[in-house]
């Protein structure tokens, strides 16, 4: 069975942690992130390369030799050596999750956190400033806010701060009210009043 993206992230983070530590020691964190970004973009643009990296039919030694030929001198030793270690463990196909984990570690080290603010309509400057203030207060970090619009929310806001989700949308309030009404109806609350009235 194929791994879910969350499972892939968990595995890739082991490699990201080691790569981030080495890049931090070398003072090349930003350069390594840029290399990973370019590499992931290349894999997305070249389906043949993506297939080569993930194919079980390709021998690990053959893939290692190809990685050397393709990338030695084009990628830093840190990034290429990480690819080779991942290849030795049958994990070189986890490049997108590796990049994602590396980004998260870089943001964490800088005291930043990713925030997604979804509203029913586009927020104005004042509302965005308030989202920034609330996200800073809730997280205690510098929020990197991505704003999105979802008319289905009807009104209010959904704020995703790291793993935490704060949903104050009208859609959520309507769902909660509906659930309460259904619960009351299933317990017969309200029918007694009618019968006794």
C-alpha positions as CSV (number, residue, x, y, z in Angstrom):
1,X,0.0,0.0,0.0
2,X,1.3,3.5,-0.9
3,X,2.3,5.8,1.9
4,X,0.1,8.8,2.6
5,X,1.7,12.2,2.3
6,X,1.8,12.5,6.1
7,X,3.7,9.2,6.3
8,X,6.1,10.4,3.7
9,X,6.6,13.6,5.6
10,X,7.4,11.6,8.7
11,X,10.1,9.6,6.9
12,X,11.5,12.5,5.0
13,X,11.8,14.6,8.1
14,X,14.5,12.2,9.4
15,X,16.6,13.2,6.3
16,X,15.6,16.9,6.5
17,X,16.7,17.0,10.2
18,X,20.1,15.7,9.3
19,X,20.5,17.9,6.2
20,X,19.2,21.0,8.1
21,X,21.8,20.4,10.9
22,X,24.6,20.1,8.4
23,X,23.5,23.1,6.4
24,X,23.2,25.2,9.6
25,X,26.8,24.2,10.6
26,X,28.0,25.1,7.1
27,X,26.0,28.3,7.0
28,X,24.3,27.2,3.7
29,X,20.7,26.8,4.8
30,X,19.2,29.2,2.2
31,X,21.4,27.8,-0.6
32,X,20.4,24.2,0.3
33,X,16.7,25.2,0.4
34,X,17.1,26.8,-3.1
35,X,18.8,23.7,-4.5
36,X,16.0,21.4,-3.1
37,X,13.4,23.8,-4.5
38,X,15.0,23.6,-8.0
39,X,15.4,19.9,-7.8
40,X,11.7,19.4,-6.9
41,X,10.7,21.7,-9.8
42,X,12.9,19.7,-12.1
43,X,11.3,16.4,-11.0
44,X,7.9,17.9,-11.5
45,X,8.8,19.1,-15.0
46,X,10.5,15.9,-16.1
47,X,8.2,12.9,-15.6
48,X,11.0,10.6,-16.8
49,X,13.2,11.7,-13.9
50,X,10.4,11.3,-11.4
51,X,9.7,7.7,-12.7
52,X,13.5,6.9,-12.6
53,X,13.7,8.1,-9.0
54,X,10.7,6.1,-7.8
55,X,11.0,2.9,-10.0
56,X,11.5,-0.3,-8.1
57,X,12.8,-1.8,-11.3
58,X,16.0,0.4,-11.2
59,X,18.8,-1.1,-9.2
60,X,20.0,1.2,-6.3
61,X,23.6,1.0,-7.4
62,X,22.6,1.9,-11.0
63,X,20.5,4.8,-9.7
64,X,23.4,6.0,-7.4
65,X,25.8,6.1,-10.4
66,X,23.2,8.0,-12.4
67,X,22.7,10.5,-9.6
68,X,26.5,11.1,-9.5
69,X,26.6,11.6,-13.3
70,X,23.6,14.0,-13.4
71,X,24.3,16.1,-10.3
72,X,27.9,16.0,-9.1
73,X,29.2,19.6,-9.6
74,X,25.7,20.9,-10.1
75,X,24.4,20.3,-6.6
76,X,26.3,20.9,-3.4
77,X,27.9,17.9,-1.8
78,X,25.4,18.2,1.1
79,X,22.4,17.8,-1.1
80,X,23.8,15.2,-3.4
81,X,25.1,13.1,-0.5
82,X,21.6,13.3,1.1
83,X,20.1,12.0,-2.1
84,X,22.6,9.2,-2.1
85,X,21.7,8.2,1.5
86,X,18.0,8.4,0.6
87,X,18.7,6.2,-2.4
88,X,20.5,3.6,-0.3
89,X,17.4,3.3,1.8
90,X,15.0,3.3,-1.1
91,X,13.7,6.8,-0.3
92,X,15.0,9.1,-3.0
93,X,11.5,9.5,-4.4
94,X,10.6,11.5,-1.3
95,X,12.1,14.8,-2.6
96,X,8.9,16.9,-2.3
97,X,8.3,15.8,1.3
98,X,12.1,16.4,2.0
99,X,11.8,20.0,0.7
100,X,8.6,20.6,2.8
101,X,10.2,19.3,6.0
102,X,13.3,21.4,5.3
103,X,11.2,24.5,4.8
104,X,9.4,23.9,8.1
105,X,12.6,23.4,10.0
106,X,14.0,26.6,8.5
107,X,10.9,28.5,9.5
108,X,10.9,27.0,13.0
109,X,14.6,28.0,13.5
110,X,13.7,31.6,12.4
111,X,10.8,31.7,14.9
112,X,8.3,31.7,12.1
113,X,5.1,29.6,11.6
114,X,2.9,29.1,8.6
115,X,-0.7,30.4,8.9
116,X,-3.6,30.0,6.5
117,X,-6.4,32.5,6.9
118,X,-9.5,31.5,4.9
119,X,-12.5,33.9,4.7
120,X,-15.7,34.1,2.7
121,X,-14.7,37.3,1.1
122,X,-11.3,39.0,0.4
123,X,-10.0,40.7,3.6
124,X,-9.1,44.4,3.5
125,X,-5.8,45.8,4.9
126,X,-7.2,46.4,8.4
127,X,-8.6,42.9,8.6
128,X,-5.3,41.4,7.5
129,X,-3.5,43.3,10.1
130,X,-5.9,41.9,12.7
131,X,-5.3,38.4,11.4
132,X,-1.6,38.9,11.7
133,X,-2.0,40.3,15.3
134,X,-4.2,37.3,16.4
135,X,-1.9,34.7,14.7
136,X,1.1,36.3,16.4
137,X,-0.6,36.3,19.8
138,X,-1.9,32.7,19.5
139,X,1.4,31.2,18.1
140,X,4.0,33.4,19.9
141,X,5.9,33.3,16.6
142,X,6.2,35.4,13.4
143,X,3.3,34.3,11.2
144,X,3.8,33.7,7.5
145,X,0.2,34.2,6.5
146,X,-1.4,32.9,3.3
147,X,-4.8,34.4,2.6
148,X,-7.5,32.4,0.8
149,X,-11.1,33.0,-0.1
150,X,-13.9,30.3,0.2
151,X,-17.4,31.7,-0.3
152,X,-18.9,28.5,1.2
153,X,-17.8,29.7,4.6
154,X,-20.7,32.3,4.3
155,X,-18.9,34.6,6.8
156,X,-16.3,34.5,9.6
157,X,-12.8,33.1,9.4
158,X,-10.9,29.8,9.5
159,X,-7.4,30.2,10.8
160,X,-4.9,27.3,10.5
161,X,-1.8,27.9,12.6
162,X,0.6,25.0,12.2
163,X,-1.4,22.0,13.4
164,X,-4.1,24.0,15.1
165,X,-7.4,25.0,13.4
166,X,-9.6,27.8,14.7
167,X,-12.9,27.8,12.9
168,X,-15.2,30.8,13.6
169,X,-17.0,30.6,10.2
170,X,-20.8,31.0,9.9
171,X,-20.8,27.6,8.1
172,X,-19.2,26.0,11.2
173,X,-21.7,27.8,13.6
174,X,-24.6,26.5,11.4
175,X,-23.2,23.0,11.5
176,X,-22.9,23.2,15.3
177,X,-26.5,24.5,15.7
178,X,-27.8,21.8,13.4
179,X,-26.0,19.1,15.4
180,X,-27.5,20.5,18.6
181,X,-31.0,20.5,17.1
182,X,-30.6,16.9,15.8
183,X,-29.4,15.8,19.2
184,X,-32.3,17.5,21.0
185,X,-34.7,16.0,18.5
186,X,-33.3,12.5,19.0
187,X,-33.8,12.8,22.8
188,X,-37.3,13.9,22.3
189,X,-36.7,17.4,23.8
190,X,-39.3,19.8,22.5
191,X,-41.9,17.1,21.8
192,X,-42.8,17.0,25.5
193,X,-43.5,20.7,25.5
194,X,-45.8,20.3,22.5
195,X,-47.6,17.3,24.0
196,X,-48.1,19.1,27.4
197,X,-49.0,22.4,25.8
